[in-house]
Amino acid sequence: MEGQLFGTQRQERLLAALRGNGAVRVRDLAREFGVSELTIRRDIAALAQRGLVSKVHGGATLPVRGGTDKQPRRAPMRFTVGMVVPSLDFYWPSIVGGARAAAAALGVNIQLRGSSYDPDEDRRQISLLIAGQQVQGLLLAPSLEDDRAEGMLDWIGHLQMPTILVERQPQRWTPATRQIEWVRSDHALGLEIAIHHLRQQGHRRVGLVVSRGSPTSAHLLRAWQAATADPAVSDVLVLREWVTLGTTGDRDVIGRLVRRCRQAEVTALIIHSDSHAIAIAQVCDEHGLKIPDELAIVSYDDEVAHLADPALTAIRPPKSHVGRLAVELMVSRLLDGERRPAYRVLLAPELVVRDSSRPWSSMR
């Protein structure tokens, strides 16, 4: 089952790479995905059978629609858009891939810059894009987590350039932000989906574990607070914990969390992010707390949740679609100007069920 799920995810990423580049090579994909070239050839064959790709020697291209050209046609370039993301690894490559796929189809050139979750570095990278005098719009994911957020948004709002925030949004409306648009994953809905899944599985003692300093965690916490105010589910939500991993003492932190789960008779955890969920699952096993027999886990992000043992059920934000829609909205803004209203868009995550969550009644 897991091999099939991983194959599906691998094929989705293959398609994203193909849409962004127009062509892919078997050798490059095998190295990037950490699998054999034979595995990639099988993926290409499966996608070709569904009419989603065209096989060529050593790789694949997009299928030709309504013509005889060997290479897919691309829209002529008409806009250049700057894009600044806080990192170029873990979570963000899928967003960038979606943006590039839409850009290739719509005739947009993307100038990409990576920042570092630092407002000063965000400003520097944005300023460099503007100084180049080549971009007509900006896709931005600035750091908005401290007391400098309002100043950053005010500065962005006065850039006199169409701007769309990606996986970010202002906390409130101000005159400076009235034309700033945004598109992001609805993480609060993702948490609701996770809670509903665990309740459907029979779990009545559920906890939440979130990463410190993460914009996603802030949305999850707000949704958790709303859920605890709902009499229909508040008796289910018994534990909320911040966890910082990646430094010395990780095992002690997780050990204390495991003991709290036992004391509170928690039978399921929702954990952000995947790396935290995998680390916690490993320590649970060392403490004799079996997953999913004694503790179910739902991870949030679904970047590497499938690599755990057992594979983790996860909430998957629509990362590629966020990037794709951001570019589509930018083109609409550049074509229509202020004639259309500003868009603020939430996209729903999805639940990917794996082995780490099972019906609780079947294990009692």
N, C-alpha and C positions, 0 to 999 in steps of 0.2 A: 504493500500500500504506500509506504513512504517513498519507495523508488518512483512510483507513478506520480506522486505529488511533486517530488523534486524535479522529475522530468517535465512536468507541466510548467513549473516555475522557470526552469532553464529555457524552455521554448519561448516563454513570454519575454525573457530577457534577450534571447536571440532576435525575436521580432523587433524589440525596441532598438537594438543595435542596428538592425537592418533598416528600419525606418529613418534612423538618424544619419546613416552613412550611405544608404543606397545599395551597398554590397557588403558582404562579410566573408572572411576566409576561415575555413575549418581549423587551420593551424592556430590562428589567433584566438578563436573562441575556445578551443580545447585548453589553451594555456590560461586564458582568463577565468574559465569556469572550473579549472582543476579536474577535468575529466579527459578521457581518451578521445582521439580524433574519430574513432569508430562511433563513439557515443554521439558526437556532434553530427556525423553523417546520418545517423539514424534519426536524430531530431529533424534535420533538414528534409529527409525523405518523408517523415510523418507530416511536416508542415506543407511540403509540396503536394502530397496526396490530398490535402484539404484546400489546395489552391492559394495558399498564403505566401508561398515563396516560389521562385524558379531556381532549380538546381543548375549550377554551372561547374566547370572543372575547378576543384579546390575550394568551392564555397557556394554562395547563393546570392541572388539578387531579388529585388521586389518583382512581383509578376507584372507583366505588361498587360494593360487593359485597353482593348479597342485599338490596337495598332500592331505593327510588325517590328518595331524597333527592338533591338536586343537589350538595350539599357533603358531603365525607367526614366520617364520625363520628370524634370523638376520645374517648379514654377520659377520664373525669372526673379532674381533678387530685386526687391523694391524698398525694403526697410532694413535698417540695422538697429538691433536692440541690445542694450547692455544688460548683463545678468550678473548679480553678485550674490553668492551663497556662502554660508558660514563655514563650509568645509566641502571638500571634494571626495569624501569617503563616507560610508555608512549612512544610509537614508537618502542623501542628496543625489548620488548618481542616477537613481531612478527618476527623480524629478527633472534633472538636467536632460536625461535621455528623452523623456516625454516632451520637453520643451524643444529639443532639437528635431524630433520627429515632426512636430507641428510646424516648426520653422521651415524645414525642407519642403513641406507641402504648400506652404503659404508664401514662399518667396521672402523669407526673413533670414538675415544673417545675425547670429548671436555672438556677441563678444562676451566671453565668460571670464569672471574673476572670482577667486576664492578668498574669503576673509577668514576670521578666526574668533567668532563670537565676542568680538570686542567693538564697541561703538566707534572708537577712534579709528580703528582699522577699517570699519565699514565706511566711514566718511572718506577716508583716504582712497579706497578703491572706487567708490562712486565718483569722487572728484576727478580721478584719473580718466575714467570713462567719459565724463563730460568734457574735460579739457581736450580730449582727442577730437572733439567736434565731428564725430562720425555717427553717434547714436541718436535716434529720434525718440526713444522711449527706454524705460528702465524696469527690469524685473528684479525686485530686491527682497532679501530675507535678513533684515538688520536685527541686531540684538536689541530687544525691547523689554528686558527682564529687570532692569534696575531703575533708580530714580532719574536716569538720564533719558528714559524712553520718550518722554514728552518733548524734550529738546530735540531729539533725533527726528521725531515725526514732524515737528515744526520746521526743521531744516529741510527735510525731504519735501514737505508741502510747498516750500518756496523755491524749488528748483526750476520752476517754469518748464517742466517736461512731463509728459504722461508717465505715470508710475503705477505699477501694480505690485503689491506686496504678495509674496509667495510663502505660504505656511505661517503667515503673520497677520495680525490685524490690530488697529488702534483699540485701546480700551474704551475710548469715548470719542464722540464727534467734537471737532473743533473747526473753526474757519480754515485753518491751515490744512486740515485733512479732508475737506469736503470733496475734493476731486481725486483723492487717493483711493484706488480700487484694491481689492484683495481677493485671493482665492486660497482656500486652505482645506485640509482634511477636518472633518467634524469629529474631533477626538472625544468630545463629550458623548456624542452618539455612540462612538466606538466602545466607551466604557459601559453604556447602557446595554449594548449588544452582548458584551461579555457577561454582565450580571444576569441578563435574561437567559443566556445559554447555561450558566451554572445553576440557576434556579430550576430550569427545565430538566437538568440532570439530577435534581434532587438535593443539591447542596443548600444548606440553611445557615451555614456559618462561613462567611466569605470575608477575605481581607484584601487590602490594596497595598502594594509596595511600589513606590515611585522613586525615580532618580532625582537627586538634588540638582537644581540649576537648569533643568530642561524645560523649554517652552511647552513641550507636549505634556509633561507632568503637571504643569499649572492648569491646563484644561482638564486633565483627569481629576485633579483634586477638586476643582469647582463642581464637576459633575458628581463626584462622590459626596460632596457636602449637600448637593441638591437631593441626592438619593437618600441620605440619612434623614432628611426632612420629610420623606414620603412614608407614611405609615405602612403602606403596602410592602415595602422592602426594607425599611430601616432596621427591623429586627434581624435581617440577614447580614448586614454590614457591620462587622464587629471589630475590625482591626484596620488601622491606617498607619503606615510606617514609611519614613524617609530612609533611603539607603544610599550611601556613597561608597562605591567600590572602585578598585583600581589603585588603592594605596595599601600600606601594611595594615594588618588587622582585619582583612576582609572576612576571614573564616570566623573570627570572634563576633563580628557584626552579624553575619548570617546565623551563627550558632545561637545568638540571643534572639534573633527573629524566629528561629525554629522552636525555641523554648516558649516564646510568647504564643505561637500558633497552638502548641499543645495545651498550654494553660487555658487559652480561650476556646479550645475545642474547634478550631478552624479546620474546615475540610477542603477549602479551595482558596487559592490566591490568584489575583490578577496582578501581573508584575510588568512594570516598564523599567527597562527595555529588555530586548532579547538576551543581551549579555548578562544582565542581572538575573534574569529568569534561569538561564543555564547554570550560572554559578550557584544560585540558591538550590536548584534541583540536585546538583551534585552533592552539596553539603547535607541536604535532607537525606539523601541515600546513605551517606556516611553515618548519619545519626539514627539510621534504622527507620526513617519515615519514608515509606515506599510511595512512589508516584506511578500511577494514579490511585493505587489501592487505598492509601491513607490520606493523600493530599493531591487534589487536582490543581493543575496550573494552566492559566491562560496568559500567554505572553502578549506584550503590546509592541508592535512594529513589524514583525515577520520579515526581518532581514536574514537571520540565521537560525530561527526557531526550529526549522526542519532538521538541523544538524544535531540537536540534543538527543539523548537516549534516556527515556523514550522521546520521540519527536513531540514538540510542544504545540498544542492548540494555540492559535494566535489571532489577534485582530490585525488586519492588514490595511493600513491607510492607503488610499488610492494615489500613491506618489506620482506615478507616471502621468496619470490623468490631471493631477494638479499642474504639472509643468506644461502639459499640452494645452489645457484650458487657459493658463496664464498667457501663452503666446496668442491664442485665438482672440482673447479679450483685448490684448494689446493691438493687434491688427485692426480690430473693430474700432478701437479708440483713435488710432492714427488715421483711419479712413473717415470716420464720422465726426471726430472732434468732440466738442461738448454738446452736440445735438442729441446725443443719447445720454440717459442717466448713468451715474456711476454704478458699477456692479460690485457687490459684496457676496461672494459665493462660498457655500459650504458643500463639500463632497463627502458622501457617506463611505466609511470604511466597510470592510467585509470580514466575516468570521471564517477562518480556515480551521476545520476540526481535524485534530490528529490524535495521537495516543495518550496525551497527558490529561485528558478529561473524559470521564466515562460516567454513565448513570450511577449515582451514589447508592441507590437502592440495590443495584446488582452486586455491590461489593460488601454489603452488610450481612 
